[in-house]
């Protein structure tokens, strides 16, 4: 089973179907600011920044000097076209070999990135290396329990199996961070609720708004989508969605 998603291919449509609503963006940024405490004069690194959906508003809100690094030139090109992009340093690079000197940043984070990487231990070591003493590193992910609780599993039976194979467990991530030299490691479970039009949610699923949907067989995706459309056909126009995540934070 191929567990890799081609972000160069989906870059042009990424923000249309996968961008964060204003409510979710505010919640996600609040978590990053609370744990990383970026402020003017500090340096922050968004590892696997994609189209800059967190990078640009983080810089605007905090006044910190912010870098966005991604392995996909196509994703970075989308980021550079956005309002406020000029305030961010955009870098093409690999999370497993960060092109920065030791101790360059006060805060570094990777948001839903680690499961895409081949050498997860090396990526964690690199995040630790580029932090100054006392700097904080944050991994934003989904726990195995949270994966099993996804409502989409009822429509796409292989979804959980694929993600359980891709996402390291929280225990594994903590061990990787300890092995890299992080201390004072803490974790927090997050839940965000969002009111969204049912039609918009269906359109997101049709366009595979999470990378796992890209990895389903065409037959399973078509069958699951038909079941989901039927399930939501008689629902009210507005629906409440709950998204669950886990963050693990450590200090150098």
C-alpha positions in Angstrom: 0.0 0.0 0.0 1.4 3.4 -1.0 1.0 5.7 2.0 2.4 8.8 0.4 0.4 11.8 -0.8 1.6 14.0 -3.7 1.3 17.5 -2.4 2.8 19.0 -5.5 -0.2 17.6 -7.4 -2.8 19.0 -5.0 -1.2 22.3 -4.2 -3.3 24.4 -6.6 -6.6 23.2 -5.0 -5.2 22.8 -1.4 -6.6 26.0 0.1 -9.9 25.7 -1.6 -10.8 22.4 0.1 -8.4 22.2 3.1 -8.1 25.7 4.4 -9.1 26.4 8.0 -12.3 28.3 8.8 -11.8 31.6 10.7 -13.0 29.8 13.9 -10.6 26.9 13.5 -7.7 29.1 12.5 -8.2 31.2 15.7 -8.3 28.0 17.8 -5.2 26.5 16.1 -3.2 29.7 16.4 -4.2 30.1 20.0 -2.6 26.7 20.8 0.6 27.6 19.0 0.9 30.9 20.7 0.0 29.6 24.2 2.7 26.9 24.0 5.4 28.6 21.8 4.9 32.1 23.2 6.3 33.7 20.0 6.7 37.5 20.2 8.6 40.4 18.5 12.3 39.6 18.6 11.7 35.8 18.7 12.3 33.4 15.8 9.8 30.7 14.9 9.9 27.9 12.4 6.9 26.2 10.7 8.2 22.8 9.5 6.1 21.5 6.7 4.3 24.9 6.3 2.5 24.0 3.1 0.6 27.0 1.8 1.3 29.0 4.9 -2.1 28.8 6.4 -0.6 29.0 9.9 2.7 30.6 9.0 1.4 33.9 7.7 -1.2 34.6 10.4 1.2 33.5 13.2 3.7 36.2 12.0 1.0 38.8 11.7 -0.5 38.1 15.1 2.7 37.8 17.1 5.3 40.0 15.3 7.8 37.2 15.6 10.3 36.6 12.8 8.8 33.5 11.1 10.2 31.0 8.7 8.1 28.5 6.6 9.8 25.4 5.3 8.3 22.9 3.0 9.6 20.1 0.6 7.1 21.1 -2.1 7.9 24.0 -4.3 4.4 24.0 -5.5 3.0 24.5 -2.0 5.5 27.3 -1.3 4.4 29.0 -4.5 0.9 29.1 -3.3 2.1 30.5 0.0 4.1 33.3 -1.6 1.0 34.5 -3.4 -1.0 35.2 -0.2 -1.5 38.6 1.5 1.2 39.0 4.2 3.5 36.4 2.6 6.3 39.0 2.3 6.6 39.1 6.1 7.7 35.4 6.2 10.9 33.8 5.1 10.0 30.9 2.8 12.5 28.0 2.4 12.5 24.9 0.3 13.8 22.1 2.4 13.5 18.8 4.0 12.3 18.4 7.6 14.9 15.6 8.0 17.8 17.8 7.1 16.9 21.4 8.1 19.0 24.0 6.3 19.6 26.1 9.5 22.4 26.3 12.0 22.1 24.9 15.5 20.2 27.0 18.0 18.6 29.3 15.3 15.0 29.3 16.7 13.1 30.0 19.8 10.1 27.9 18.7 9.7 25.2 16.1 6.6 23.2 15.2 5.3 20.7 12.8 1.6 20.5 12.3 0.2 17.3 10.9 3.6 16.7 9.2 5.4 13.9 11.1 3.3 11.1 9.7 4.4 12.1 6.2 8.1 11.6 6.9 10.2 8.6 6.3 12.7 9.1 9.1 10.6 10.5 11.9 13.4 10.2 14.5 15.8 12.2 12.3 13.1 14.9 11.9 12.6 15.2 15.6 16.4 15.4 16.1 16.6 18.1 13.5 13.9 20.1 15.2 15.8 19.8 18.5 19.1 20.8 16.9 17.8 24.1 15.5 16.3 25.2 18.8 18.2 27.5 21.2 18.6 26.3 24.8 15.3 26.7 26.4 13.5 26.8 23.1 10.3 24.8 22.5 9.5 22.2 19.9 5.9 21.2 19.2 4.5 18.2 17.3 0.8 18.5 16.3 -0.7 15.1 15.4 -3.6 12.7 15.9 -3.6 9.9 18.5 -4.5 6.4 17.7 -7.6 6.7 19.8 -8.6 9.8 18.0 -8.1 8.1 14.6 -10.4 5.2 15.7 -13.1 7.7 16.7 -13.3 9.5 13.4 -16.9 9.6 12.1 -15.6 9.0 8.6 -14.6 5.5 9.5 -18.3 4.5 9.2 -18.2 5.3 5.5 -14.6 4.5 4.5 -13.6 1.2 6.3 -9.9 1.4 5.4 -9.5 5.0 6.7 -8.5 4.0 10.2 -6.2 1.2 9.0 -4.3 3.6 6.7 -3.9 6.3 9.4 -2.9 3.8 12.1 -0.1 2.7 9.8 1.0 6.3 9.0 0.7 8.1 12.3 3.1 7.2 15.1 1.5 6.7 18.5 1.8 9.4 21.2 4.0 7.1 23.2 6.3 6.7 20.2 6.5 10.4 19.6 7.3 11.0 23.2 10.1 8.4 23.0 11.5 10.1 19.9 11.5 13.4 21.6 13.2 12.1 24.7 15.8 10.3 22.5 16.5 13.6 20.6 17.2 15.4 23.9 13.9 17.2 24.6 13.0 17.7 28.3 9.9 18.7 30.2 7.8 16.9 27.6 4.1 17.4 27.9 1.0 16.5 25.8 -2.5 18.0 25.4 -5.5 16.6 23.7 -7.5 19.2 21.7 -11.0 19.3 20.3 -12.4 22.0 18.0 -16.0 22.4 17.0 -17.0 24.0 13.8 -20.4 24.9 12.3 -20.2 24.4 8.6 -22.8 24.1 5.7 -23.5 20.4 5.0 -23.0 21.1 1.3 -19.5 22.5 1.9 -18.5 19.5 4.0 -19.6 17.1 1.3 -17.7 19.2 -1.3 -14.6 18.9 0.9 -14.9 15.1 1.2 -15.5 14.8 -2.6 -12.3 16.7 -3.1 -10.4 14.6 -0.5 -9.8 17.4 2.0 -7.6 15.1 4.2 -4.7 13.3 2.7 -5.9 9.8 3.8 -8.8 10.1 1.4 -6.2 10.4 -1.4 -4.9 6.9 -0.5 -8.2 5.0 -0.7 -8.9 2.8 -3.6 -11.2 4.4 -6.2 -13.9 1.8 -5.5 -13.9 2.4 -1.7 -13.8 6.1 -2.1 -16.8 6.1 -4.5 -18.8 3.7 -2.3 -18.1 5.6 0.9 -18.9 9.0 -0.7 -22.2 7.6 -1.9 -23.0 6.4 1.6 -22.1 9.7 3.1 -24.2 11.7 0.7 -27.2 9.5 1.4 -26.6 9.8 5.2 -26.6 13.6 5.0 -29.3 14.0 2.4 -32.0 14.7 4.9 -29.9 16.5 7.4 -30.3 20.2 8.2 -28.3 22.7 6.1 -25.8 23.4 8.9 -23.8 20.7 10.7 -21.5 20.7 13.7 -18.1 19.0 13.2 -15.7 18.1 15.9 -12.0 17.8 15.1 -9.6 16.0 17.6 -5.8 16.4 17.8 -3.0 15.9 20.2 0.1 18.0 20.7 3.4 17.0 22.3 5.7 19.8 23.5 9.2 19.6 24.7 12.1 22.0 25.6 15.7 21.9 24.5 
